[in-house]
Amino acid sequence: MAVGDIMSHAPQLPGYYDAATKRYDFTPWFRLVKPILKQGDWVVGNLETPLAGADLIYSGYPRFNAPNELADALKDAGFGILTTANNHTLDRGYAGLSRTLALLRKKGLVPVGTSVSKYDSQRLTIVEKNGIRLGFLAYTYGTNGIPIPKSHPYAVNLIDLPKITDDIRRLRTAGADAVVVSLHFGTEYQLMPNDSQKTIARSVIAAGADIVLGSHPHVVQPYETVEVPDPSAPDGVRRGFVIYSMGNFVSNQHGNWKDVGVIVSLKLTKTTAPDGSSRTVWSDVRTSPTWVRIGQQGKNNTYTIYPLAQTLAARDDPDLTAADYKRMAGYLQGVTERLQSLAPPQAAAG
């Protein structure tokens, strides 16, 4: 399972601070999607903020820094893998990057896409579940003009096809049955992928990736199947899955589809032949569109991620009005049609 951008704008913080304990609690954001996420073996999200500590000042846009408790909430919600290569990676400099990685690892989360040393940058991320070894990589188009420190050139993975190709090869050599590549790319707020996204995604699939997860546009963009020649495949073709953008999973952005995201799930099946060789393929693409409802409690905003289909089916939430349900129905129909707009009918039906 995968989701898009996990963000922490300034208005998201005050309502979740307990002055008595001097701690934040963001678990309410995820309470309605937690049952869905808990069904995944590998659950991936794009952490679009450093977790750099209070002394480096908590802040939202344009340079983010979220409280450490966000990591606890993500772990509680079911996330296991967080991509950390995006345009906000260096919002608190190399120190922020380093603290973020240390915190995530301490909490038992797996960060992908950034490194604190040359040795760390060579680390292979392979997470095994149910006998399937799934490799993960993550890259970004840039860091908002903040230069990657010359003393730490390995700190952030930038989109570079030769490097991606080599990294995929190293994962395969190390025994990865399938490879997921997260790409932070595209044009913000555009509902369809641009030509550059399509070219890069196809090249990454051709380089050996099985699944490409896109983020950055802050709105949901379609998914599709990319076919590339593969002599080892039964029919001579290997099929890769690409979703160009999963939108915002949680943020303070709203309107024009910026408060809509999607939980994408795929099934992985590994088949082992009598000679010991194996093949792992994906199938059963499922999408669960989500909506962030921004409410009000006193002077503070509240944030709840609603799974649209399930919420509309139940229609039993006391916080929602008839207008909310109508809005949600429109979001569900619109984003579902967009998601499937590049997919052939048989894939769209999944």
BELDA-V456326 format. One record per backbone hydrogen bond with DSSP energy under -0.5 kcal/mol. CO is the residue of the C=O (numbers start at 1). NH is the residue of the N-H. E is the energy in kcal/mol with one decimal. If there is no record, write none. Layout:
# BELDA-V456326
co->CO nh->NH e->E
co->CO nh->NH e->E
This chain:
# BELDA-V456326
co->1 nh->44 e->-2.6
co->2 nh->264 e->-2.7
co->4 nh->46 e->-2.0
co->5 nh->7 e->-0.7
co->5 nh->249 e->-2.2
co->5 nh->250 e->-1.8
co->6 nh->48 e->-1.8
co->9 nh->12 e->-2.1
co->10 nh->13 e->-1.6
co->10 nh->14 e->-0.6
co->11 nh->301 e->-0.5
co->13 nh->16 e->-2.2
co->14 nh->17 e->-1.4
co->16 nh->25 e->-2.2
co->17 nh->19 e->-0.7
co->18 nh->22 e->-2.1
co->18 nh->23 e->-1.1
co->23 nh->18 e->-3.1
co->26 nh->29 e->-1.5
co->26 nh->30 e->-0.6
co->27 nh->30 e->-1.1
co->27 nh->31 e->-0.5
co->28 nh->31 e->-0.8
co->29 nh->305 e->-2.1
co->30 nh->33 e->-0.7
co->30 nh->34 e->-1.9
co->33 nh->36 e->-0.7
co->33 nh->37 e->-2.5
co->34 nh->38 e->-2.5
co->36 nh->39 e->-1.6
co->37 nh->40 e->-1.9
co->41 nh->43 e->-0.5
co->42 nh->44 e->-0.5
co->43 nh->80 e->-2.2
co->43 nh->81 e->-2.3
co->44 nh->3 e->-2.2
co->45 nh->47 e->-0.8
co->45 nh->83 e->-2.5
co->46 nh->6 e->-2.9
co->46 nh->48 e->-1.1
co->47 nh->49 e->-0.7
co->50 nh->66 e->-2.6
co->53 nh->56 e->-1.2
co->54 nh->57 e->-1.9
co->59 nh->65 e->-2.3
co->60 nh->63 e->-0.7
co->62 nh->64 e->-0.6
co->65 nh->59 e->-1.7
co->66 nh->53 e->-0.5
co->67 nh->70 e->-2.0
co->68 nh->71 e->-1.7
co->68 nh->72 e->-0.8
co->69 nh->73 e->-2.1
co->70 nh->74 e->-2.2
co->71 nh->75 e->-2.4
co->72 nh->76 e->-2.5
co->73 nh->77 e->-1.9
co->74 nh->78 e->-0.8
co->74 nh->79 e->-2.2
co->75 nh->78 e->-0.8
co->80 nh->110 e->-2.6
co->81 nh->45 e->-1.7
co->82 nh->112 e->-1.9
co->83 nh->47 e->-1.8
co->84 nh->86 e->-0.9
co->86 nh->89 e->-1.6
co->88 nh->91 e->-1.8
co->90 nh->93 e->-2.3
co->92 nh->96 e->-1.8
co->93 nh->97 e->-1.9
co->94 nh->98 e->-2.8
co->95 nh->99 e->-2.5
co->96 nh->100 e->-2.2
co->97 nh->101 e->-2.3
co->98 nh->102 e->-2.2
co->99 nh->103 e->-2.5
co->100 nh->104 e->-2.6
co->101 nh->105 e->-2.3
co->102 nh->106 e->-2.0
co->103 nh->107 e->-2.0
co->104 nh->109 e->-2.8
co->105 nh->108 e->-1.2
co->109 nh->111 e->-0.7
co->110 nh->82 e->-2.6
co->112 nh->84 e->-2.7
co->112 nh->85 e->-0.7
co->113 nh->157 e->-2.5
co->117 nh->121 e->-2.1
co->118 nh->122 e->-0.8
co->119 nh->122 e->-1.1
co->120 nh->123 e->-1.5
co->123 nh->125 e->-0.5
co->124 nh->126 e->-0.9
co->125 nh->136 e->-2.5
co->126 nh->128 e->-0.6
co->127 nh->134 e->-2.1
co->129 nh->132 e->-2.4
co->131 nh->133 e->-0.5
co->132 nh->129 e->-2.3
co->132 nh->134 e->-0.8
co->133 nh->135 e->-0.5
co->133 nh->177 e->-2.8
co->133 nh->178 e->-1.3
co->134 nh->127 e->-2.8
co->135 nh->180 e->-3.1
co->137 nh->182 e->-2.9
co->139 nh->184 e->-2.5
co->140 nh->159 e->-2.2
co->143 nh->146 e->-2.0
co->145 nh->147 e->-0.6
co->149 nh->152 e->-1.5
co->150 nh->153 e->-0.6
co->152 nh->155 e->-2.0
co->155 nh->115 e->-2.0
co->156 nh->158 e->-0.6
co->157 nh->140 e->-2.1
co->158 nh->160 e->-0.6
co->160 nh->164 e->-2.8
co->161 nh->165 e->-2.9
co->162 nh->166 e->-2.2
co->163 nh->167 e->-2.9
co->164 nh->168 e->-2.6
co->165 nh->169 e->-2.1
co->166 nh->170 e->-2.3
co->167 nh->171 e->-2.0
co->168 nh->172 e->-2.5
co->169 nh->173 e->-2.7
co->170 nh->174 e->-1.8
co->171 nh->176 e->-2.4
co->172 nh->175 e->-1.6
co->178 nh->135 e->-3.0
co->179 nh->210 e->-2.5
co->179 nh->211 e->-1.8
co->180 nh->137 e->-1.9
co->180 nh->182 e->-0.5
co->181 nh->213 e->-2.3
co->182 nh->139 e->-2.1
co->183 nh->185 e->-1.0
co->183 nh->215 e->-1.9
co->184 nh->141 e->-1.9
co->187 nh->190 e->-1.6
co->194 nh->198 e->-1.9
co->195 nh->199 e->-2.5
co->196 nh->200 e->-2.8
co->197 nh->201 e->-2.9
co->198 nh->202 e->-2.3
co->199 nh->203 e->-2.1
co->200 nh->204 e->-2.3
co->201 nh->205 e->-2.3
co->202 nh->206 e->-2.6
co->203 nh->207 e->-1.5
co->204 nh->209 e->-2.0
co->205 nh->208 e->-1.6
co->210 nh->241 e->-2.8
co->211 nh->181 e->-2.9
co->212 nh->214 e->-0.6
co->212 nh->243 e->-2.3
co->213 nh->183 e->-2.6
co->214 nh->246 e->-1.4
co->215 nh->185 e->-2.0
co->217 nh->189 e->-3.2
co->218 nh->248 e->-0.6
co->219 nh->247 e->-0.8
co->222 nh->244 e->-2.4
co->224 nh->242 e->-2.5
co->225 nh->227 e->-0.5
co->226 nh->240 e->-3.4
co->228 nh->238 e->-3.2
co->230 nh->233 e->-1.7
co->233 nh->236 e->-1.4
co->236 nh->230 e->-2.5
co->238 nh->228 e->-2.6
co->238 nh->240 e->-0.5
co->240 nh->226 e->-3.1
co->241 nh->212 e->-3.0
co->242 nh->224 e->-2.5
co->243 nh->214 e->-2.2
co->245 nh->221 e->-2.4
co->246 nh->4 e->-0.6
co->246 nh->262 e->-1.2
co->247 nh->5 e->-2.2
co->247 nh->249 e->-0.5
co->250 nh->7 e->-2.7
co->255 nh->258 e->-1.8
co->257 nh->260 e->-1.1
co->259 nh->292 e->-2.4
co->260 nh->248 e->-0.9
co->261 nh->290 e->-2.4
co->262 nh->264 e->-0.7
co->263 nh->288 e->-2.5
co->264 nh->2 e->-2.1
co->265 nh->286 e->-2.6
co->267 nh->283 e->-1.8
co->269 nh->271 e->-0.5
co->269 nh->281 e->-2.4
co->271 nh->279 e->-2.3
co->273 nh->276 e->-2.2
co->277 nh->273 e->-3.5
co->279 nh->271 e->-3.0
co->281 nh->269 e->-2.7
co->283 nh->267 e->-2.9
co->286 nh->265 e->-2.8
co->287 nh->289 e->-0.5
co->288 nh->263 e->-1.9
co->289 nh->308 e->-2.2
co->290 nh->261 e->-1.9
co->291 nh->293 e->-0.7
co->291 nh->306 e->-3.4
co->292 nh->294 e->-0.6
co->293 nh->295 e->-0.7
co->293 nh->304 e->-1.7
co->295 nh->302 e->-1.5
co->297 nh->300 e->-1.9
co->300 nh->297 e->-3.1
co->302 nh->295 e->-2.2
co->304 nh->293 e->-2.8
co->304 nh->306 e->-0.7
co->306 nh->291 e->-2.1
co->306 nh->308 e->-0.7
co->307 nh->311 e->-2.4
co->308 nh->312 e->-2.6
co->309 nh->313 e->-1.9
co->310 nh->314 e->-1.9
co->311 nh->315 e->-2.8
co->316 nh->318 e->-0.7
co->317 nh->320 e->-1.5
co->321 nh->325 e->-2.3
co->322 nh->326 e->-2.1
co->323 nh->327 e->-2.5
co->324 nh->328 e->-2.8
co->325 nh->329 e->-2.2
co->326 nh->330 e->-1.8
co->327 nh->331 e->-2.4
co->328 nh->332 e->-2.8
co->329 nh->333 e->-2.2
co->330 nh->334 e->-2.6
co->331 nh->335 e->-2.9
co->332 nh->336 e->-1.9
co->333 nh->337 e->-2.1
co->334 nh->338 e->-1.9
co->335 nh->339 e->-2.7
co->336 nh->340 e->-1.7
co->338 nh->341 e->-1.3
co->339 nh->223 e->-2.4
co->340 nh->343 e->-1.1
co->344 nh->347 e->-0.7
co->344 nh->348 e->-2.8
co->345 nh->349 e->-2.0
co->347 nh->350 e->-1.1
